[in-house]
Amino acid sequence: MSDGSSSYTGQGVLERWLLGPVSLQVMVLNRIVLGGVLFLHAASRAFELPRLYGEAGATWSPAYRAWVDAVLAPDLAAPLLALVAALAELSPEMREVVVIGLYTVLLGSSLAFASGLFTRGAGVVAVVLHMLFVTIHPFAHYGWASLVSPLVLYVVLSRAGDHLSIDAWRRRRRGLAPLPAEAPAWPMRLLQIHIAAMYFHTGFARIDDPLWLEGQALFEALARTLFTRFTFELHVWSPLLVLLTWAVFLLEPLAAIFLWVPRLRTLCALALIAMHVVLEILTNVGWWNFIMIAGLLAFLPPPWVARALPGPVPASR
C-alpha cells in the first residue's frame, strides 16, 4: 500500500497514511464481493418473501413488533423502525405491493453496486433497503447482516466505481479519459480500522470464556445442527478441534495488533483468511466469512491483490 507521493511529502505521517494515494484495487474487489453478497442473499430469499414478510407470518403481528421495539430497538436505526411501523399500519394488500416493490429495488441496486452502475447511489440504496428488511425481520439474518452495511458505505465513499465497472465502460463509450487508478487512502483506512476493531471486539470478548479456555468452543459449535455443515464423529476429531479452538482464541485478539505491524501484517492476514476458509467449510454462518475475507484484502500486499483483477488497476508501491 502506498503511503504517499511527491505531492504529499510535506505532510506528516498520519496525514500521508490517511490522505496519501493508494490503488483502488482493494475497494474495487470489496465492491464486487460485498455487492454480490447483498444481491445473492436477497435473491436466495426472494421465494421466501411470503413466509418472511407476508401476512401469514408473525412478522407484522403486534406482539412481535412490540417485542422487537422493546428488545432490539437500541441496536436498530430509529428511522428504519419508524418506516417499519408505517408499513405495519398499511392494509395487507397494499403492504404486500410495497414490500415486493422495495425488495425488487434491493435486488436491482445491489446488483448495480456490484457491477459498478451508478455505484455510489446504488450502494446507498442497497444498504438502506438491506437494513430495512433486517429491521422488519431481524431473526431472518445472521450477524453478518449488520456488519456488511458500514463496509459497503466505506466502499461508497471511495472511488471504487471508477474501474472494472459499468460506469467506467460508459465513460469510455463517451470518449472520456480514464479516471486515475489511485485515490486518497482514507476510505480504505476506515475499512481496515473496522476489520481490526471486529477482531479486537471478538477476540477480547471471549478472553474469559470457559469454552474457549478449555478448547471446546469449536466442538460445541459443530455439535449444533444449526451451524454445522457436516455430520461426523466429532469425538474422533476432538484433539484437532481443541488445537484449532486455541489457535483462533489466540489469533483474533492478536490480529488487532499484528495487522498494523508491517512485518507481521501479511502473515496475520493470511492466517485469518485461512481461518475463515476453514470456518466456511465446517460451519454455516451465512456470508460472514466472505465479508471478512474481502475486508482482509486491504492488509495484503497490493501486487498480490492486483493479480485477482482482470483490468489495468495498478498496484501502489
C-alpha positions in Angstrom: 0.0 0.0 0.0 1.3 3.4 -0.9 1.6 5.9 1.9 2.3 8.9 -0.3 3.8 10.5 -3.3 5.8 13.6 -4.1 2.7 15.8 -3.6 2.3 14.5 0.0 5.9 14.8 1.1 5.2 18.0 3.1 2.6 16.3 5.3 3.0 14.3 8.5 3.0 10.6 8.8 -0.7 10.4 9.9 -1.8 12.8 7.1 0.1 10.7 4.5 -1.4 7.5 5.9 -4.9 8.9 5.6 -4.6 11.1 2.5 -1.8 9.6 0.6 -2.8 7.9 -2.7 -3.5 4.2 -2.8 -4.6 2.0 -5.6 -8.4 1.4 -5.8 -7.9 -2.3 -6.3 -8.9 -3.3 -2.8 -12.1 -1.2 -2.8 -13.0 -2.4 -6.3 -12.8 -6.0 -5.1 -14.8 -5.2 -2.0 -17.4 -3.5 -4.2 -17.8 -6.7 -6.2 -17.8 -9.1 -3.2 -20.0 -7.0 -0.9 -22.4 -6.1 -3.6 -22.5 -9.7 -4.7 -23.2 -10.8 -1.1 -26.2 -8.4 -0.8 -27.6 -9.5 -4.2 -27.1 -13.2 -3.7 -28.5 -13.2 -0.2 -31.6 -11.2 -1.4 -32.0 -13.4 -4.4 -31.8 -16.6 -2.3 -34.6 -15.3 -0.1 -36.9 -14.0 -2.8 -39.1 -17.1 -2.8 -39.4 -16.8 1.0 -41.0 -13.3 0.9 -44.5 -14.6 1.8 -43.1 -16.5 4.8 -40.7 -13.9 6.0 -42.6 -10.7 5.3 -46.1 -11.7 4.4 -49.3 -11.5 6.3 -49.3 -15.3 7.0 -46.1 -15.0 9.2 -45.7 -13.4 12.6 -43.6 -10.5 11.2 -46.4 -8.0 11.3 -48.2 -9.2 14.4 -48.5 -6.5 17.1 -46.9 -8.9 19.7 -43.8 -9.5 17.5 -43.4 -5.8 16.6 -43.8 -4.8 20.3 -41.1 -7.4 21.2 -38.7 -6.0 18.5 -39.3 -2.5 19.7 -38.7 -3.4 23.3 -35.7 -5.7 22.9 -33.9 -4.9 19.7 -34.7 -1.2 19.2 -31.4 0.1 20.7 -29.5 -1.9 18.1 -31.7 -0.7 15.1 -31.9 2.7 13.4 -34.8 4.8 14.6 -35.8 6.0 11.1 -36.0 2.3 9.9 -38.1 1.4 12.9 -40.4 4.3 12.1 -40.7 3.1 8.5 -41.4 -0.4 9.6 -44.1 0.9 11.9 -45.6 2.8 9.0 -45.6 -0.4 6.8 -47.3 -2.3 9.6 -50.2 0.3 9.5 -50.9 -0.4 5.8 -53.6 -2.8 4.7 -52.2 -6.3 4.0 -52.7 -5.9 0.2 -51.0 -2.6 0.0 -48.2 -3.7 2.3 -47.6 -6.7 0.0 -47.2 -4.5 -3.0 -44.9 -2.1 -1.2 -42.7 -4.9 0.2 -42.4 -6.6 -3.2 -41.5 -3.3 -4.8 -38.9 -2.5 -2.2 -37.4 -6.0 -2.5 -37.2 -5.6 -6.2 -35.3 -2.3 -5.8 -33.0 -4.1 -3.3 -32.1 -6.7 -5.9 -31.6 -4.2 -8.6 -29.5 -1.7 -6.5 -27.2 -4.4 -5.0 -26.6 -5.9 -8.5 -25.9 -2.4 -9.8 -23.5 -1.7 -7.0 -21.6 -5.0 -7.5 -21.3 -4.3 -11.3 -20.5 -0.6 -10.8 -23.5 1.0 -12.3 -24.3 4.4 -10.7 -22.1 2.9 -8.0 -22.5 5.4 -5.2 -26.2 5.9 -5.4 -26.8 2.2 -5.9 -24.7 1.4 -2.9 -26.5 3.7 -0.6 -29.9 2.5 -1.8 -28.9 -1.2 -1.4 -27.6 -0.6 2.2 -30.7 1.3 3.3 -33.1 -1.4 1.9 -31.0 -4.2 3.2 -31.1 -2.8 6.7 -34.9 -2.1 6.3 -35.5 -5.8 5.7 -33.2 -6.7 8.6 -35.3 -4.4 10.8 -38.5 -5.9 9.6 -37.4 -9.4 10.5 -34.1 -9.4 12.5 -34.1 -13.2 13.0 -34.1 -14.0 9.3 -30.4 -13.0 9.2 -27.1 -13.9 10.8 -24.8 -11.3 12.4 -23.1 -10.5 9.1 -26.2 -8.6 8.0 -25.4 -5.7 10.3 -21.6 -5.9 9.6 -21.9 -5.5 5.9 -23.6 -2.1 5.9 -20.8 0.1 7.1 -18.3 -1.8 4.9 -20.4 -1.0 1.9 -20.5 2.6 2.9 -16.7 2.8 3.1 -16.7 1.5 -0.5 -19.3 4.1 -1.5 -17.1 6.8 -0.1 -14.2 5.6 -2.2 -14.0 5.8 -6.0 -14.5 2.0 -6.4 -16.9 2.6 -9.3 -14.2 4.2 -11.5 -12.6 0.9 -12.6 -13.8 -2.6 -13.6 -17.3 -1.2 -13.7 -20.2 -0.3 -16.0 -19.6 3.3 -15.0 -16.1 3.1 -16.4 -17.3 1.4 -19.5 -19.9 4.1 -20.1 -17.2 6.7 -19.6 -15.0 5.1 -22.3 -18.0 4.9 -24.6 -18.4 8.7 -24.3 -14.8 9.1 -25.3 -13.7 10.5 -21.9 -10.3 9.8 -20.5 -9.9 7.1 -17.8 -10.0 8.3 -14.3 -6.9 7.9 -12.1 -6.4 4.4 -10.6 -5.4 5.9 -7.3 -7.3 7.9 -4.7 -6.9 9.2 -1.1 -6.5 6.3 1.3 -9.0 7.3 4.0 -12.0 5.2 2.8 -9.7 2.1 2.8 -8.3 3.1 6.2 -11.8 3.2 7.6 -12.3 -0.3 6.2 -9.1 -1.5 7.8 -9.9 0.0 11.1 -13.3 -1.5 11.2 -12.0 -5.0 10.3 -9.3 -4.8 13.0 -11.8 -3.5 15.5 -14.0 -6.5 14.8 -11.2 -8.9 15.7 -10.4 -6.8 18.8 -14.0 -7.0 20.0 -14.5 -10.6 19.1 -11.1 -11.7 20.5 -11.1 -9.9 23.8 -14.8 -10.6 24.5 -14.1 -14.3 24.9 -10.9 -13.9 26.8 -12.5 -15.4 30.0 -15.0 -17.7 28.3 -14.6 -21.2 29.7 -15.5 -22.9 26.4 -12.6 -21.1 24.7 -10.2 -21.6 27.6 -10.9 -25.3 27.6 -10.7 -25.6 23.8 -14.3 -26.7 23.5 -15.8 -23.8 21.6 -15.5 -25.2 18.1 -16.6 -28.6 19.2 -19.7 -27.1 20.7 -20.5 -25.0 17.6 -20.1 -28.1 15.3 -22.3 -30.1 17.6 -25.2 -27.8 16.9 -27.0 -28.7 13.8 -27.9 -25.0 13.2 -24.2 -24.2 12.4 -22.5 -27.4 11.2 -22.3 -28.4 7.6 -21.3 -32.0 8.2 -22.4 -34.8 10.4 -19.4 -36.8 11.6 -17.9 -38.3 14.7 -16.8 -35.2 16.5 -15.1 -37.1 19.3 -12.7 -38.7 16.9 -11.5 -35.2 15.9 -11.7 -33.7 19.4 -7.9 -33.2 19.8 -7.7 -31.3 16.5 -10.7 -29.2 17.3 -9.2 -28.3 20.6 -6.0 -27.1 18.8 -8.0 -25.2 16.3 -10.1 -23.5 19.0 -7.0 -22.4 20.9 -5.4 -21.2 17.6 -8.5 -19.0 16.9 -8.6 -17.9 20.6 -5.0 -16.5 20.2 -5.2 -15.3 16.7 -8.2 -13.0 16.8 -7.1 -10.7 19.7 -3.5 -10.6 18.4 -4.8 -9.7 15.0 -6.0 -6.4 16.3 -2.3 -5.6 16.9 -0.4 -7.7 14.3 -2.5 -6.3 11.3 -0.8 -2.9 12.0 2.8 -4.3 12.3 4.4 -4.1 8.8 6.5 -7.2 9.2 3.6 -9.3 10.6 0.7 -7.8 8.6 0.7 -10.1 5.6 1.3 -13.3 7.7 -1.5 -12.3 10.1 -3.9 -11.5 7.2 -3.2 -14.9 5.5 -3.7 -16.7 8.8 -7.1 -15.0 9.3 -8.1 -15.8 5.7 -7.2 -19.4 6.2 -9.2 -19.4 9.4 -12.3 -18.1 7.6 -11.9 -20.6 4.8 -11.8 -23.5 7.3 -14.8 -22.0 9.2 -16.7 -21.7 5.9 -16.0 -25.3 5.1 -17.1 -26.5 8.5 -19.9 -24.1 9.6 -22.9 -22.4 8.2 -22.9 -18.8 9.4 -24.3 -17.0 6.4 -22.0 -14.7 4.4 -19.8 -13.7 7.4 -16.6 -15.4 6.2 -16.8 -14.0 2.7 -17.2 -10.5 4.1 -14.3 -10.8 6.4 -12.0 -12.2 3.7 -12.9 -9.3 1.4 -12.0 -6.8 4.2 -8.7 -8.6 4.9 -7.6 -8.0 1.3 -6.8 -4.4 2.5 -3.9 -5.8 4.6 -2.3 -7.9 1.8 0.5 -6.5 -0.4 -1.1 -4.6 -3.3 0.6 -6.6 -6.0 -1.0 -9.8 -4.6 -4.4 -8.2 -4.8 -3.8 -6.9 -8.3 -3.5 -10.4 -9.6 -7.1 -11.0 -8.8 -8.2 -8.2 -11.1 -8.5 -8.6 -14.9 -8.4 -4.9 -15.6 -5.5 -2.4 -15.6 -5.8 -1.2 -12.0 -2.1 -0.9 -11.0 -0.7 -1.8 -7.6 0.6 1.0 -5.5 4.2 0.8 -4.5 
